[in-house]
Amino acid sequence: MHIQSASDVGNRALWVVCVLMAISSIAFYGMAMRVPVQKRLFHIITAFITTFAFLSYFSMATGDGLSLHQYATTETKHHVVTEVYKREVYWARYVDWSLTTPLLLLDLCLLAGLNGASITVAVVSDVIMIMTGLFAAFGQTGGQRWGWYAIACIAYLVVIYQLGYNGRYAVSNKDNKTRSFFSAIAGFTFVLWTLYPIVWGVADGARIFNVDTEIIAYAILDILAKPIFGFWLLFTHDSMSRTSPTVDGFWAHGMQSEGALRVGDDRD
């Protein structure tokens, strides 16, 4: 029996990212308080992203967000297993991604001005991508792992289409600065998100990376995709205050007495 687990290097990396996510969350909430509530939508969404990431990394760093996945790697010609491994799988990472990546998509979709139908398809496809990635990580056979992985990649292509194609069409109706900014930050996000399945393929998939290398690779990507993405988005958003979207109605003012449905009202 061979155990593949994180060493002190991997554990320290988890704690470093946990602290960075906490600091970023505090900063984003602080930035939200400095703008009118009507312009806090991006701030709140982005703060939630790093908050969920902080909770995920705290669970992984304290040993709560992982399981040992047992698998066989060597069999004789009579299908007798000769080598058995147990590898740490950080399922908390997938819980994190299932919450944070839809919020990241929502940031980009709202920036582009994408319609509700396209946003729904993109978010649902993203959730399917994360769920199938989790199933793949716990796959017992190569067919299971790579089959789920293929489905996840197809779902990712749907996300790319909705945001890359429909998003570019939607943002074309906006001002030049918004169009340029969307192209830059969406391209940055696409590059990072493409690296995630590559890391998965050589870590949980082919199991070429050891657990420490896997942790560090995902840590770098998460820092770039969440705090760095967030600061870039919010600083640019605040500098575009005249053209940035404003959300009134229930978001800013709550349920108003006029036109609100009251429990017990008589209706003809």
Buried (B, 14 or more C-beta within 10 A) or exposed (E): EEEBBBEEEBBBBBBBBBBBBBEBBBBBBEBBEEBEBBBBBBBBBBBBBBBBBBBBBBBBBEEEBBBEBEBBEEEEEEEEEEEEBBBBBBBBBBBBBBBBBBBBBBBBBBBBBBEEEBBEBBBBBBBBBBBBBBBBBBBEEEEEBBBBBEBBBEBBEBBBBBBBEBBBEBBEEBEEEBBEBBBEBBEBBBEBBEBBBEBBBBBBBEBEBBBBBBBBBBBBBBBBBBBBBBBBBBEBBBEBEEEBBEBEEEEBEEEEEEEEEEEEEEEE
